[in-house]
């Protein structure tokens, strides 16, 4: 069992280039990859999405990619000599026209727009693409390890709630037969208090039988036991099981609601409330299972 929550970071560096990949995931109904790259790194998107789709089944994935040139020649100074000469010529013309004698020196020229620019060295796209793949592999490996650890905690928690739900079901099963006998005793007591005599035993038995049919919960308890057993099997199943568990927990909740509506008994009603509480706790946890 794997959780959909985790973080993974990977780095790869070679020949003055370094790529860092950071992945963060949270729960989502499907696989949803959020990747925003600057225009000069857009060529990394297809590989990134392919790697993630091959490793993850569900979850919202935030992807952060960083590419750096770590070499000493990462940047270079470029000069536009023609533009510098044009600035100097314009300065001389202005000086002659206005009678000013000051001319532009080298420092002045270098400070003018466009004369000197700082440029990034051209990216080695093929190498960066290779490093991106390596960094993503490492990040995904870390991410899946984190998701597996979180999944183990989820399994323990779900197992505890399943055991509690199973115990409550057993309590309801044990109490159910007494509901009819208690109803018969209450009915006879009321008849006695009303002074009714000569009540037809067959009519009384029919009334009790009708009540027993209305509050019969054997089928619901049987299906609930089956759902709990299936959920326990899912706890030890690999792969994409979150959606199956989510469907199953809805069925468990439906059976609990039916039991609560049919069983006219205060003790069973309280057990059903506790049962639904355990089911709700499991439902919240299952939302994070891959």
Secondary structure, DSSP 4 states (H G I P E B T S, - for coil): --BS-EEEEEEEEETTEEEEEEEEEE--SSEEEEE---GGGGGGHHHHHHHHHHH-SSEEEEEEEEEEE-STTSEEEEE-HHHHHHHHHHHHHHHHHHT------HHHHHHSTTTEEEEEPPP-HHHHHHHHHHHHHHHHHHHHHHHHHHHHHHHHHHHHHHHHHHHHHHHHHHHHHHHHHHHHHHHHHHHHHTT--S--HHHHHHHHHHHHHHT--HHHHHHHHHHHHHHHHHHT--SS-HHHHHHHHHHHHHHHHHHHHH---HHHHHHHHHHHHHHHHHHHHHTTB-
